Protein backbone atom coordinates (compact mmCIF):
# COMPACT_ATOMS: atom_id res chain seq x y z
CA UNK A 1 0.00 0.00 0.00
CA UNK A 2 2.82 2.39 0.85
CA UNK A 3 4.61 1.66 -2.42
CA UNK A 4 1.42 2.27 -4.38
CA UNK A 5 0.84 5.58 -2.62
CA UNK A 6 4.44 6.69 -3.25
CA UNK A 7 4.15 5.70 -6.93
CA UNK A 8 0.94 7.72 -7.31
CA UNK A 9 2.52 10.79 -5.71
CA UNK A 10 5.58 10.57 -7.95
CA UNK A 11 3.40 10.04 -11.03
CA UNK A 12 1.36 13.10 -10.10
CA UNK A 13 4.47 15.25 -9.93
CA UNK A 14 5.76 14.04 -13.31
CA UNK A 15 2.34 14.35 -14.99
CA UNK A 16 1.90 17.87 -13.61
CA UNK A 17 5.26 18.91 -15.01
CA UNK A 18 4.42 17.44 -18.44
CA UNK A 19 0.99 19.11 -18.42
CA UNK A 20 2.41 22.51 -17.45
CA UNK A 21 5.26 22.42 -19.96
CA UNK A 22 3.02 21.47 -22.87
CA UNK A 23 0.67 24.39 -22.14
CA UNK A 24 -2.08 22.10 -20.91
CA UNK A 25 -1.94 19.31 -23.49
CA UNK A 26 -4.11 16.47 -22.27
CA UNK A 27 -3.02 14.32 -25.22
CA UNK A 28 0.62 14.22 -24.09
CA UNK A 29 -0.42 13.41 -20.52
CA UNK A 30 -2.51 10.52 -21.88
CA UNK A 31 0.42 9.30 -23.97
CA UNK A 32 2.71 9.44 -20.94
CA UNK A 33 0.22 7.46 -18.86
CA UNK A 34 -0.16 4.86 -21.61
CA UNK A 35 3.60 4.48 -21.99
CA UNK A 36 3.97 3.89 -18.25
CA UNK A 37 1.18 1.29 -18.33
CA UNK A 38 2.83 -0.52 -21.23
CA UNK A 39 6.24 -0.40 -19.50
CA UNK A 40 5.20 -2.08 -16.23
CA UNK A 41 4.38 -5.50 -17.74
CA UNK A 42 7.60 -6.19 -19.66
CA UNK A 43 9.83 -4.81 -16.90
CA UNK A 44 8.23 -7.24 -14.45
CA UNK A 45 9.07 -10.13 -16.78
CA UNK A 46 12.65 -8.93 -17.38
CA UNK A 47 13.47 -8.95 -13.68
CA UNK A 48 11.85 -12.05 -12.12
CA UNK A 49 13.20 -11.22 -8.65
CA UNK A 50 10.60 -11.42 -5.85
CA UNK A 51 11.03 -7.74 -5.00
CA UNK A 52 9.80 -6.90 -8.50
CA UNK A 53 7.15 -9.57 -9.03
CA UNK A 54 5.58 -9.16 -5.57
CA UNK A 55 4.59 -5.60 -6.44
CA UNK A 56 3.37 -6.35 -9.96
CA UNK A 57 6.46 -4.97 -11.69
CA UNK A 58 5.89 -1.52 -10.24
CA UNK A 59 9.02 -1.40 -8.06
CA UNK A 60 11.38 -0.34 -10.88
CA UNK A 61 8.73 2.16 -11.95
CA UNK A 62 8.67 3.53 -8.41
CA UNK A 63 12.42 4.03 -8.41
CA UNK A 64 12.47 5.68 -11.84
CA UNK A 65 9.53 7.95 -11.12
CA UNK A 66 10.89 8.79 -7.67
CA UNK A 67 14.23 9.94 -9.00
CA UNK A 68 12.56 11.87 -11.83
CA UNK A 69 10.03 13.53 -9.51
CA UNK A 70 12.66 14.57 -6.98
CA UNK A 71 14.83 16.03 -9.74
CA UNK A 72 11.88 17.94 -11.20
CA UNK A 73 10.92 19.39 -7.83
CA UNK A 74 14.53 20.39 -7.13
CA UNK A 75 15.25 21.86 -10.56
CA UNK A 76 11.96 23.77 -10.88
CA UNK A 77 12.01 24.86 -7.24
CA UNK A 78 8.61 23.30 -6.70
CA UNK A 79 6.83 25.22 -9.47
CA UNK A 80 6.89 22.29 -11.94
CA UNK A 81 6.90 24.65 -14.91
CA UNK A 82 3.66 26.38 -13.93
CA UNK A 83 2.99 29.66 -15.70
CA UNK A 84 -0.18 31.64 -15.43
CA UNK A 85 -1.72 31.18 -18.88
CA UNK A 86 -4.84 33.18 -18.21
CA UNK A 87 -4.92 36.46 -20.03
CA UNK A 88 -7.55 38.84 -18.75
CA UNK A 89 -10.71 37.87 -16.92
CA UNK A 90 -11.57 34.17 -17.32
CA UNK A 91 -15.30 34.83 -16.84
CA UNK A 92 -16.19 38.04 -18.71
CA UNK A 93 -19.94 37.41 -18.46
CA UNK A 94 -19.89 37.55 -14.66
CA UNK A 95 -17.97 40.80 -14.24
CA UNK A 96 -20.05 43.74 -13.05
CA UNK A 97 -20.40 46.59 -15.52
N, C-alpha and C positions, 0 to 999 in steps of 0.2 A: 504494500500500500504506500509506503514511504517513497519507494523508487518510482512508482507511478505518479505520485504527486510532484516529485522533483522533476520528472520528465515533462509533465504538463506545464510547470512553471517555466522551465527552460525553453520549451516550444513556444510559449506565449511571448517570451522576450524576443526570440528570433523572428517569429511571425510579425510582431509589431514593428520591428526594424525594417523588414522587407516591405510591409504595407506602407510605412512612412516614407521610405526612400523610393518608392515607385509611384508616389503621389496618389495613393489610395487605390492601387490596382488590386481588385479582388481576384482577378484571373491568376496573377503571379502567386498570390497567397495560396490559391487552390492548387496550383502546380507544385508548389513547395510541399504542401501537405500530402499530395499524391506521391511525390518522390520519396518522402519519408516512409509512407505506408508500404511502398514497393520495396524499399531498402531493408526493412526489418526482417522479412521472411528469409531471403537469401543469406543475410549475415548470420542469422541463427543457425543455418545449416552449415555455413563455413566453419564456425567455431562450435563444435559439439560439446564444449565443456559445460559442466552442470551450472556454473555461475551464469552462463549465457542462456542455456535452454530452460532453466527454472523460471526465468522471467520473460519467456516468450521471445527471446532475441532482442529485447529492448535495452539490455545492459550496455552494449556498445553504443547504442543510440543515445543513452543517457550521458555517457562520457563525452561523446562528440558534441551533443547539444549543450552540455554543461560548460565545456571549455569555450564554445562559440558564444554562448550567452554571457559568460563572465567577461570575455574580451569585448563584446559589444557594449556592455554596460560601462566598462572601464574606458574604452576609447571614445564613446559618445557622451561621457560624463552623465549617464543616466537619462539623456534626452531621447535616445534611440532614433535620431534623425528627424524628430518631430519639428515641423514648421507650421506656422499658422497659415493655412491655405485660404481661409475665408477673407474675402475682399468685400468690405462694406457690410451692410446689415443682412444677416442670413434670412430674416423674415420681414421683407419690406411691407407686407400687407398688414402686419400687426403694429407697425410703428404709428404713434399718434401724429396727427398732422395739425 
